[in-house]
């Protein structure tokens, strides 16, 4: 395991791509850094995921302006994590949309998550001085809602718990394109530290049942075509199961967190060690898998102090 905590030493800039994945639909990706989706309607634009800071959000806006001058009216945040939401102020959107469950998590643990993520991955928080505070939605929904961007329909709904308790996805039915947030990843590690690993597979089944023709995942390259979509869904499923099952076996025999760490590494390293942010995610993933297997249903709140304690225990 790297002796540098999480991604504290990762300061290398990533190459940005801006790919059209359907008519008027785009994926902003950056070699495993958090992705953002763009939906161009008849009259306005919807953004899916804000980035971590206004400075990073302006990189997205520059790409949007390369394809349209329509105003940005809506910002959808698929969950509450700081790297996804704290750049929201840059867009000037009149509507910021989250699920009720995601908003509740901002209230419960948003500040702690911000402080924890800032220490884990400082590169993603360049320009953090501009962040005005926690990002709160102007609009929430319980299970599903529909937004019309002129004549273009956009469906936003909760497919089930996976990456967090409040995950939402965004579907554009006219071309069967979906923006999944961190429920689906491509050649990037899933972050499971706030997740529901035993429910994740069922949530992937819900997404797969829509037979998307393209997906903008949470991290990694845009997924275009049913074969690439299916491969990413199954890779995500394998990653989550390969994390949970060894940890559960250790928990069943009364083993320690360090024992679970070694068992998960043995299962995951051969398949996933070259994935983006693999080393970053692994200790948090093992901690949550071990907790869930021991009957702790609700993920414990990560704080900078808890991060450090966990890291020290695994280093030892």
C-alpha positions in Angstrom: 0.0 0.0 0.0 1.2 3.5 -0.8 2.5 5.3 2.3 1.0 8.6 1.0 -2.6 8.9 2.4 -5.2 8.3 -0.3 -4.5 10.6 -3.2 -2.7 13.3 -1.3 0.4 12.9 -3.5 -1.5 12.8 -6.8 -1.0 16.2 -8.3 -0.7 15.3 -12.0 -3.1 17.1 -14.3 -5.5 14.8 -16.3 -6.3 15.2 -20.0 -9.9 16.3 -20.5 -12.2 14.8 -23.1 -15.6 16.1 -24.2 -17.5 13.4 -26.2 -20.9 13.5 -27.8 -22.7 10.3 -26.6 -26.1 11.1 -28.3 -27.6 14.0 -30.1 -27.0 17.1 -27.9 -25.6 14.8 -25.1 -22.0 15.0 -23.9 -19.7 13.4 -21.3 -16.9 15.5 -19.8 -14.3 13.0 -18.7 -10.7 13.3 -17.4 -8.8 10.0 -17.1 -10.5 8.8 -14.0 -11.3 12.1 -12.3 -15.0 12.9 -11.7 -17.1 13.1 -14.8 -19.8 15.6 -15.7 -22.7 15.2 -18.1 -24.3 17.8 -20.4 -27.8 17.7 -21.8 -28.7 20.3 -24.4 -32.4 20.9 -24.7 -34.4 23.1 -27.2 -34.0 26.2 -25.0 -31.6 25.5 -22.1 -28.9 23.1 -20.8 -28.9 20.7 -17.9 -25.6 19.8 -16.2 -25.2 16.5 -14.4 -22.6 16.7 -11.5 -21.0 20.0 -10.6 -17.3 19.1 -10.0 -15.5 19.9 -6.7 -14.8 23.6 -7.1 -16.0 26.6 -9.2 -12.6 26.6 -10.9 -13.1 23.0 -12.2 -16.7 23.7 -13.1 -15.5 26.5 -15.4 -13.6 23.9 -17.4 -16.9 22.1 -18.0 -18.6 25.4 -18.9 -15.8 26.1 -21.4 -16.6 22.8 -23.1 -20.4 23.5 -23.0 -19.8 26.9 -24.7 -17.9 25.1 -27.5 -21.2 23.4 -28.6 -24.0 25.8 -27.5 -24.7 29.3 -26.2 -28.0 28.2 -24.5 -28.2 29.1 -20.8 -27.7 26.5 -18.1 -31.0 26.2 -16.3 -30.6 23.0 -14.3 -27.9 21.2 -12.4 -28.6 17.6 -11.2 -26.5 16.2 -8.4 -26.7 12.4 -8.3 -25.4 12.3 -4.7 -23.9 14.4 -2.0 -20.1 13.8 -2.2 -18.0 17.0 -2.1 -16.1 16.3 -5.3 -19.5 16.2 -7.1 -21.3 19.2 -5.7 -19.1 22.0 -4.4 -18.5 23.6 -7.8 -22.3 24.2 -8.2 -22.2 28.0 -7.8 -20.2 28.5 -11.1 -23.1 27.3 -13.3 -25.7 29.9 -12.2 -28.5 27.3 -12.6 -31.9 28.4 -11.4 -32.7 24.8 -10.4 -30.4 22.5 -8.4 -31.9 19.0 -8.2 -31.1 16.2 -5.7 -33.1 13.3 -4.2 -34.6 13.8 -0.8 -32.2 11.2 0.5 -29.2 13.0 -0.9 -30.2 16.3 0.6 -30.6 14.6 4.0 -27.1 13.4 3.7 -25.8 16.9 3.0 -27.4 17.9 6.3 -26.2 14.9 8.2 -22.6 14.6 6.9 -21.9 17.1 4.2 -19.4 19.2 6.1 -17.6 16.2 7.4 -17.4 14.7 3.9 -16.0 18.0 2.6 -13.2 18.1 5.1 -12.4 14.4 4.7 -12.3 14.6 0.9 -10.2 17.7 0.9 -7.5 15.9 2.8 -7.8 12.8 0.6 -7.5 14.4 -2.8 -6.2 18.0 -2.7 -5.7 18.3 -6.5 -9.5 18.1 -7.0 -10.0 21.1 -4.7 -7.7 23.6 -6.4 -9.5 26.9 -6.2 -11.4 25.8 -3.0 -11.3 29.4 -1.7 -14.2 30.2 -4.1 -16.5 27.5 -2.7 -19.3 29.5 -1.0 -20.3 26.7 1.4 -22.3 23.5 1.3 -24.4 23.0 -1.9 -28.1 22.8 -1.2 -30.8 21.8 -3.7 -33.6 24.1 -4.8 -35.7 21.1 -5.8 -35.9 17.6 -4.4 -37.8 14.4 -5.2 -38.5 11.2 -3.4 -38.5 8.5 -6.2 -38.6 10.2 -9.6 -39.3 13.4 -11.4 -39.4 14.7 -15.0 -37.9 17.9 -16.4 -38.7 19.3 -19.8 -35.9 21.2 -21.5 -38.3 22.7 -24.1 -39.5 19.6 -25.9 -36.7 17.3 -24.6 -37.7 15.1 -21.8 -35.3 14.2 -19.0 -36.2 11.6 -16.3 -34.4 11.7 -13.0 -35.0 8.7 -10.6 -33.5 6.6 -7.9 -32.8 3.1 -9.1 -31.8 1.8 -5.6 -29.0 2.1 -3.1 -25.4 1.5 -4.3 -22.7 4.2 -4.1 -24.7 6.0 -1.5 -28.2 5.9 0.0 -29.4 8.7 -2.2 -28.1 7.8 -5.6 -30.0 9.2 -8.6 -29.6 8.6 -12.4 -30.6 10.7 -15.3 -32.2 9.2 -18.4 -32.8 11.0 -21.7 -35.5 8.7 -23.3 -35.4 10.1 -26.8 -32.0 8.5 -27.4 -31.8 6.0 -24.5 -28.8 7.6 -22.9 -28.2 7.5 -19.2 -26.0 9.5 -16.7 -25.4 7.1 -13.8 -23.1 9.0 -11.4 -20.8 6.6 -9.5 -23.2 3.6 -9.6 -21.3 2.6 -12.8 -17.6 3.2 -13.4 -15.3 2.3 -16.3 -11.8 1.2 -15.7 -11.9 3.1 -12.5 -12.3 1.8 -9.0 -15.7 2.1 -7.4 -15.6 4.1 -4.2 -17.6 2.0 -1.7 -16.9 3.9 1.5 -20.4 5.2 1.8 -22.0 2.4 -0.2 -24.4 -0.5 0.1 -22.4 -3.3 -1.4 -25.0 -6.1 -1.0 -27.6 -3.9 -2.8 -25.3 -2.5 -5.5 -25.8 -5.5 -7.9 -29.6 -5.2 -7.8 -29.3 -1.5 -8.6 -27.1 -2.3 -11.6 -29.8 -4.7 -12.7 -32.3 -1.9 -12.7 -30.0 0.2 -14.9 -29.3 -2.7 -17.3 -33.0 -3.3 -17.7 -33.3 0.1 -19.4 -30.9 -1.2 -22.1 -29.1 2.2 -22.4 -27.4 2.8 -25.7 -24.8 5.0 -24.0 -23.8 5.8 -20.5 -21.8 8.6 -19.0 -20.3 6.9 -15.9 -19.1 8.5 -12.8 -15.5 8.0 -13.7 -13.7 6.7 -16.8 -14.4 7.0 -20.5 -17.8 7.5 -22.0 -19.6 4.3 -22.8 -21.0 4.3 -26.3 -22.9 1.3 -27.7 -24.6 -1.6 -25.9 -21.5 -3.8 -25.7 -19.4 -1.2 -24.0 -22.3 -0.4 -21.6 -22.8 -4.0 -20.7 -19.1 -4.6 -20.2 -18.9 -1.6 -17.8 -21.9 -2.7 -15.8 -20.5 -6.2 -15.4 -17.0 -4.9 -14.5 -18.6 -2.7 -11.8 -20.6 -5.6 -10.5 -17.4 -7.8 -10.3 -15.5 -5.0 -8.5 -18.1 -4.6 -5.8 -18.6 -8.3 -5.3 -14.9 -9.0 -5.3 -14.6 -6.4 -2.5 -17.5 -7.5 -0.4 -17.2 -11.3 -0.5 -13.7 -11.6 1.0 -14.4 -9.1 3.7 -17.6 -10.9 4.6 -15.8 -14.2 4.9 -13.3 -12.5 7.3 -16.1 -10.9 9.3 -17.9 -14.2 9.6 -14.9 -15.8 11.3 -14.3 -12.8 13.6 -11.3 -11.5 11.8 -9.9 -8.0 12.0 -10.0 -5.0 9.6 -6.4 -5.8 8.7 -7.4 -9.4 7.9 -10.2 -8.1 5.6 -7.7 -5.8 3.9 -5.4 -8.6 3.1 -8.2 -10.8 1.8 -9.7 -8.1 -0.4 -6.3 -7.3 -1.8 -5.8 -10.9 -2.7 -9.1 -11.0 -4.6 -8.9 -7.5 -6.2 -5.3 -6.7 -7.0 -5.0 -9.2 -9.9 -8.0 -7.8 -11.6 -8.2 -4.1 -10.7 -4.8 -2.8 -9.6 -4.5 -0.8 -12.8 -7.8 0.9 -12.4 -7.9 4.7 -11.7 -7.9 5.6 -8.0 -7.7 1.9 -7.0 -5.3 2.5 -4.2 -7.2 5.6 -3.1 -10.5 3.7 -2.8 -9.3 0.4 -1.4 -8.9 1.2 2.3 -12.3 2.9 2.5 -13.9 0.1 0.5 -12.5 -2.6 2.8 -13.7 -0.6 5.9 -17.2 -0.3 4.6 -17.4 -3.9 3.4 -16.2 -5.2 6.7 -18.7 -3.0 8.5 -21.6 -4.0 6.3 -20.7 -7.7 6.7 -20.8 -7.2 10.5 -24.3 -5.8 10.4 -23.7 -2.1 10.3 -26.3 -1.1 7.8 -25.8 2.7 7.6 -22.3 3.7 6.6 -20.5 5.5 9.4 -19.6 9.1 8.7 -16.1 9.6 7.5 -14.2 12.4 9.2 -10.6 13.5 8.8 -9.9 12.0 12.2 -11.5 8.7 11.3 -9.6 8.6 8.0 -6.3 8.9 9.8 -7.2 6.2 12.4 -8.2 3.8 9.6 -5.1 4.5 7.6 -2.9 4.0 10.7 -4.5 0.7 11.5 -4.0 -0.6 8.0 -0.4 0.7 7.8 0.3 -1.2 11.0 
